[in-house]
Amino acid sequence: MTGRTLYRELCIADGHSADLRRNLSILVVDGRVAWIRPSDAEDDPGGAEVVDAAGCTAVPGMVDAHSHVTMPGGAHWIDRGAAPPEQLLRHAEHNAELLDSSGVRWARDVGAPLGVDPVDGRHRALSLGVRDRWAGRRDRPYLRAAGTWLTRVGTMAAGAQYAAAEDADQLLALALRQLDDGADLVKLYLDGPDLEVAPWSPSEVTRVVEACHRRGARVTAHATRLHNARAGVEGGVDCIEHGSQIDTPLAEEMAARGTWMVSTLAVFRSWRSFGDTTTIERFTSAEGRARTAVREEDSRASLRTAHGAGVSIAAGTDFGGGSTRANQLAWEVEAMVDAALPPEAALAAVTWRGGELLGEPDAGVIRESGPADIVLVHGDPLSDPSALWRVWRRLWRDG
């Protein structure tokens, strides 16, 4: 991007404060923030195009910390993950457009089907080729990708495009294979064939974590049961995805170790909506609705417990690999606030906290000399999280 654009008379909400910063102007020069000044004390913008941003709030380009870019989501998300690679890549490009239009600048892909990429011919997780092709494109989000899911044999449906291990040695080999394929991080699936038994012991998890750390990569873990999350935390994983059952002792252990948690509450909101909009029994039946209600309340309580213990929290939609869609990160913020997380903490979870999880200092922040990865929304997301749905302008795309 080239040129000079002055965005005048806006507010800023960046997740660092419970209060809006008001009556400000931002000068963008060649795609970077030249300065941020009070609107009544601007420096000379030097012939810049002036955009009237009154009534808008500038929010950092958001970070979806739990996504699956090659899958479409929806009520049949599991079945649609088995589509041919060509179709999955088309889903990825559509998801990129949805992410971009909704103000998401970064996405962290935590699981993609294995297959032969029809573009580069490589057999690996399809997200890795997508990441490489999106690099450097301003119309595509920045992407970090974990490769495929690493599970225990018997966990997922036979024939699915994932990596399954029979023992700990094979699990370690599969993890290193993901790194050899170019994955940025490794994703362990710690809900096993028997949900009441962790599929891997803490010592077996530790072997994977230590090997990946030696190669400069982090390890995250899907865990929706307390004992499975505990095995991951005790094994030294860097992050717990979902964390639907986190109690106080485990939350305190996570905080002490620096283990992250990624919230995905919006999934349950989508399931509740399917109870009225589909004929699928798991969503429409009394039993299915009751299960959803229990899982949602467990997840809400876990988020409150983790936040209260000081656990670092990021957030994502789980789109693609879950039922939500790629343009619904605002729904997650609403769900977090509804679960009693402070609005600034919920906003932080989809901005600078997500950047910290990625290890990207420019992700999810607004600062002078930084990239103009900023989205303008109508309203105050600190008092009304639904403002994040009302995207008006993306500075990385619109000037």
VOGU-3710 file (C-alpha; in Angstrom, 3 decimals, decimal comma):
1> mtgrtlyrel> 0,000/0,000/0,000  1,158/3,522/-0,762  -0,236/6,942/0,077  -1,317/8,956/3,094  -4,728/8,707/4,758  -5,917/10,537/7,861  -8,725/8,912/9,837  -10,244/11,713/11,870  -12,308/11,818/15,080  -12,463/8,186/16,083
11> ciadghsadl> -12,123/6,156/19,283  -9,709/3,324/20,011  -10,471/0,066/21,874  -7,499/-2,283/21,931  -8,195/-4,638/24,846  -5,682/-2,976/27,164  -8,220/-0,851/29,018  -11,861/-0,954/30,059  -12,262/2,600/28,741  -12,421/3,937/25,224
21> rrnlsilvvd> -9,718/6,327/24,090  -11,794/9,107/22,520  -11,472/11,962/20,000  -8,382/10,678/18,226  -7,011/10,746/14,695  -4,728/8,225/13,017  -2,431/9,020/10,096  -1,544/6,046/7,919  1,402/6,384/5,556  2,300/3,587/3,157
31> grvawirpsd> 0,363/1,019/5,172  1,828/1,926/8,573  0,649/4,071/11,473  2,624/7,326/11,299  1,009/8,848/14,371  -1,974/8,817/16,707  -3,008/12,256/17,989  -5,966/14,001/19,640  -8,227/15,214/16,861  -7,973/18,800/18,088
41> aeddpggaev> -4,171/18,667/18,129  -3,236/16,922/14,899  0,133/17,327/13,261  0,118/18,451/9,633  -1,069/15,378/7,666  0,884/16,526/4,629  -1,837/16,489/2,013  -3,314/13,193/3,141  -6,755/12,014/2,112  -9,032/12,738/5,066
51> vdaagctavp> -11,616/10,117/6,087  -14,409/11,182/8,430  -14,380/8,390/11,023  -16,666/10,057/13,556  -18,741/7,476/15,394  -16,244/4,681/14,684  -13,977/2,757/16,987  -10,597/1,538/15,785  -9,923/-2,032/16,868  -6,771/-4,013/16,091
61> gmvdahshvt> -7,124/-6,436/13,217  -8,401/-9,470/15,086  -6,775/-12,860/15,685  -8,845/-16,039/15,319  -6,716/-18,330/17,479  -8,642/-21,527/16,740  -9,618/-22,125/13,134  -9,624/-24,739/10,370  -9,315/-22,786/7,139  -9,731/-25,666/4,698
71> mpggahwidr> -13,152/-26,717/6,011  -16,546/-24,995/5,663  -18,202/-25,537/9,040  -21,978/-25,691/9,303  -24,240/-28,364/10,736  -22,547/-31,151/8,710  -18,974/-29,986/9,384  -17,622/-33,458/10,192  -18,796/-35,066/6,943  -17,694/-32,127/4,816
81> gaappeqllr> -14,140/-32,414/6,104  -13,781/-35,543/3,965  -14,298/-33,656/0,699  -11,642/-33,919/-2,056  -8,607/-31,624/-1,721  -9,762/-29,426/-4,602  -12,991/-28,667/-2,763  -11,222/-28,077/0,535  -8,918/-25,534/-1,100  -11,946/-23,727/-2,503
91> haehnaelld> -13,341/-23,599/1,030  -10,061/-22,056/2,181  -10,268/-19,225/-0,345  -13,867/-18,500/0,598  -12,948/-18,560/4,279  -10,156/-16,084/3,582  -12,681/-13,648/2,131  -14,960/-14,096/5,149  -12,088/-13,566/7,594  -10,882/-10,464/5,794
101> ssgvrwardv> -14,306/-8,871/5,496  -15,033/-9,424/9,205  -11,862/-7,719/10,395  -9,746/-10,803/11,149  -6,109/-10,222/10,162  -4,528/-13,347/11,665  -5,704/-16,949/11,855  -4,193/-19,893/13,694  -5,134/-23,146/11,961  -5,137/-26,031/14,431
111> gaplgvdpvd> -5,940/-28,967/12,186  -6,433/-29,670/8,496  -7,127/-32,813/6,473  -4,182/-34,614/4,909  -4,135/-34,886/1,143  -2,261/-34,253/-2,071  -2,343/-30,515/-2,664  -3,474/-30,048/-6,283  -1,429/-26,836/-6,522  1,984/-27,905/-5,226
121> grhralslgv> 1,616/-31,696/-5,454  2,758/-32,306/-1,886  1,075/-34,837/0,395  0,683/-33,114/3,741  -1,898/-31,130/5,706  -3,627/-28,943/3,146  -3,411/-25,875/5,390  0,359/-25,725/4,888  0,167/-25,054/1,175  -2,616/-22,550/1,776
131> rdrwagrrdr> -0,439/-20,723/4,307  2,453/-20,556/1,870  0,303/-19,221/-0,958  -1,368/-16,589/1,219  1,950/-15,201/2,466  2,451/-11,584/1,464  -1,102/-11,059/0,156  -2,965/-8,183/1,745  -6,301/-9,724/0,721  -5,546/-12,818/2,766
141> pylraagtwl> -5,026/-13,167/6,538  -1,665/-14,053/7,965  -1,798/-17,746/8,806  -0,057/-20,031/11,269  -0,754/-23,729/10,748  -0,391/-26,844/12,913  -0,612/-29,420/10,153  -3,077/-32,232/10,787  -4,568/-33,608/14,005  -2,457/-36,165/15,901
151> trvgtmaaga> -4,761/-38,705/17,524  -4,755/-42,188/18,999  -5,980/-44,975/16,710  -9,714/-45,436/17,173  -10,501/-41,835/18,100  -11,800/-40,577/14,767  -13,771/-42,247/12,015  -11,892/-44,746/9,891  -10,646/-43,282/6,633  -10,562/-39,706/7,852
161> qyaaaedadq> -7,647/-37,573/6,665  -5,643/-37,277/9,880  -2,630/-38,911/11,573  -3,292/-41,648/14,155  -0,725/-43,353/16,374  -0,880/-46,771/18,013  1,780/-46,031/20,628  3,919/-43,246/22,046  6,851/-43,898/19,690  4,583/-43,531/16,702
171> llalalrqld> 3,032/-40,391/18,172  6,460/-38,790/18,472  7,351/-39,765/14,915  4,108/-38,307/13,582  4,684/-35,052/15,452  8,152/-34,663/13,984  6,735/-35,517/10,548  4,403/-32,533/10,864  7,387/-30,284/11,525  9,258/-31,826/8,607
181> dgadlvklyl> 6,247/-30,988/6,450  6,549/-27,341/7,520  3,998/-27,023/10,333  4,402/-23,974/12,588  3,156/-25,892/15,639  1,875/-29,347/16,560  -1,673/-30,216/17,605  -2,332/-33,220/19,882  -5,878/-34,536/20,116  -6,200/-35,507/23,780
191> dgpdlevapw> -9,802/-36,702/23,707  -9,232/-40,384/22,949  -11,346/-43,395/21,994  -12,586/-43,544/25,597  -13,447/-40,012/26,697  -13,041/-41,043/30,322  -9,390/-42,059/29,838  -6,605/-39,803/28,557  -5,178/-41,369/25,371  -1,599/-40,499/26,341
201> spsevtrvve> 0,098/-40,225/29,722  1,793/-36,990/30,818  5,215/-38,596/30,258  4,254/-39,589/26,719  3,044/-36,059/26,031  6,286/-34,685/27,468  8,342/-36,615/24,911  6,487/-34,868/22,106  6,645/-31,457/23,743  10,381/-31,618/24,434
211> achrrgarvt> 11,161/-32,797/20,908  9,078/-30,036/19,350  10,524/-27,384/21,650  14,022/-28,434/20,600  12,991/-27,557/17,060  11,519/-24,212/18,078  7,860/-25,263/17,728  5,039/-25,140/20,243  2,557/-27,891/21,054  -1,136/-27,364/21,649
221> ahatrlhnar> -3,755/-29,887/22,736  -7,449/-30,392/22,092  -9,010/-31,347/25,431  -12,673/-31,155/26,409  -12,476/-33,364/29,522  -10,754/-32,449/32,786  -8,476/-35,504/32,983  -7,414/-35,096/29,356  -6,581/-31,432/29,887  -4,653/-32,381/33,028
231> agveggvdci> -2,567/-34,903/31,089  -1,708/-32,199/28,582  -0,825/-29,592/31,196  1,274/-32,019/33,236  2,928/-33,108/29,992  3,986/-29,535/29,321  1,866/-28,513/26,344  1,884/-24,807/25,601  -1,859/-24,429/25,215  -5,182/-26,169/25,851
241> ehgsqidtpl> -7,799/-25,767/23,113  -11,440/-25,503/24,247  -10,728/-26,359/27,892  -14,351/-27,247/28,502  -13,639/-28,695/31,944  -11,029/-26,687/33,827  -11,220/-26,710/37,620  -9,430/-24,392/40,044  -6,410/-26,641/40,794  -5,762/-27,186/37,083
251> aeemaargtw> -6,252/-23,490/36,279  -3,745/-22,572/38,968  -1,298/-25,106/37,540  -1,796/-23,641/34,056  -1,148/-20,137/35,332  2,001/-21,265/37,155  3,345/-23,057/34,081  2,314/-20,373/31,590  -0,054/-22,739/29,784  -2,507/-20,905/27,543
261> mvstlavfrs> -6,197/-21,599/27,018  -8,149/-20,875/23,828  -11,874/-20,323/24,272  -14,404/-21,539/21,663  -17,770/-20,830/23,312  -19,535/-19,739/20,120  -19,657/-23,350/18,944  -22,365/-24,063/21,496  -24,361/-21,061/20,365  -24,305/-22,441/16,845
271> wrsfgdttti> -25,416/-25,860/18,092  -28,343/-24,267/19,930  -29,349/-22,466/16,737  -29,276/-25,767/14,822  -31,921/-27,067/17,216  -34,367/-24,720/15,505  -32,981/-24,687/11,968  -32,123/-28,340/11,179  -33,715/-31,766/11,487  -30,502/-33,316/12,835
281> erftsaegra> -31,378/-35,299/15,944  -28,202/-34,499/17,885  -29,335/-30,855/17,876  -33,117/-31,132/17,823  -33,836/-33,923/20,311  -34,429/-33,238/23,976  -31,364/-35,324/24,822  -29,213/-33,451/22,326  -30,341/-30,058/23,567  -29,636/-31,100/27,147
291> rtavreedsr> -26,115/-32,285/26,264  -25,393/-28,998/24,516  -26,637/-27,027/27,519  -24,402/-28,973/29,914  -21,319/-28,648/27,715  -21,915/-24,949/27,209  -22,300/-24,249/30,909  -19,207/-26,348/31,719  -17,236/-24,325/29,172  -18,507/-21,009/30,491
301> aslrtahgag> -17,557/-21,993/34,047  -14,122/-23,172/32,886  -13,473/-19,835/31,189  -14,374/-17,948/34,368  -12,168/-20,247/36,446  -9,204/-19,875/34,091  -9,556/-16,104/33,951  -9,833/-15,864/37,725  -6,641/-17,903/38,155  -4,700/-15,664/35,786
311> vsiaagtdfg> -4,432/-18,064/32,841  -3,511/-16,355/29,563  -6,579/-16,608/27,324  -6,950/-16,259/23,582  -10,075/-17,084/21,589  -11,248/-18,495/18,299  -14,328/-19,587/16,440  -13,334/-23,217/15,681  -14,778/-22,532/12,243  -14,445/-25,332/9,737
321> ggstranqla> -13,398/-28,005/12,198  -16,402/-26,938/14,232  -19,836/-25,725/13,236  -19,223/-21,972/13,193  -18,196/-19,939/10,151  -15,103/-17,905/9,370  -16,751/-14,496/9,838  -18,142/-15,151/13,335  -15,341/-14,173/15,722  -17,578/-11,394/17,067
331> weveamvdaa> -19,936/-14,149/18,228  -17,143/-15,575/20,383  -16,517/-12,186/22,005  -20,229/-11,866/22,771  -20,259/-15,361/24,278  -17,221/-14,619/26,451  -18,759/-11,416/27,798  -22,042/-13,231/28,409  -20,053/-15,782/30,429  -18,950/-12,888/32,703
341> lppeaalaav> -15,511/-12,193/31,244  -14,782/-8,437/31,369  -15,320/-6,902/27,905  -11,737/-5,664/27,705  -10,469/-9,189/28,473  -12,712/-10,655/25,778  -11,471/-8,079/23,273  -7,878/-8,760/24,332  -8,453/-12,487/23,696  -9,135/-11,812/20,007
351> twrggellge> -6,461/-9,130/19,586  -3,173/-8,731/21,445  -3,507/-11,893/23,519  -3,887/-13,829/20,290  -0,773/-12,064/19,012  1,139/-13,121/22,118  0,050/-16,722/21,626  1,338/-16,572/18,067  4,556/-14,902/19,159  3,824/-12,016/16,783
361> pdagviresg> 4,370/-8,597/18,411  2,537/-6,757/15,617  -0,545/-8,989/15,708  -3,631/-7,580/17,433  -2,127/-4,211/18,393  -2,448/-0,564/17,383  0,745/1,427/17,783  2,697/4,192/16,114  5,181/2,822/13,549  3,280/-0,483/13,484
371> padivlvhgd> 1,333/-1,873/10,517  -2,080/-0,357/9,867  -3,791/-3,692/10,532  -6,770/-1,879/12,012  -10,512/-2,296/11,571  -13,098/0,426/12,087  -16,426/-0,627/13,596  -19,547/1,328/14,479  -20,077/1,512/18,213  -18,149/0,749/21,388
381> plsdpsalwr> -17,126/-2,932/21,690  -16,270/-2,385/25,361  -19,899/-1,690/26,248  -21,538/-3,461/23,304  -19,557/-6,436/21,909  -21,983/-6,659/18,987  -20,191/-3,593/17,580  -17,573/-6,031/16,267  -20,125/-7,307/13,741  -20,472/-3,786/12,304
391> vwrrlwrdg> -17,249/-3,601/10,308  -17,057/-0,499/8,138  -13,471/-0,230/7,013  -10,299/-2,335/7,112  -7,306/-0,054/6,933  -5,071/-2,749/5,420  -7,459/-2,977/2,479  -9,359/0,294/2,250  -6,542/2,814/2,541
//
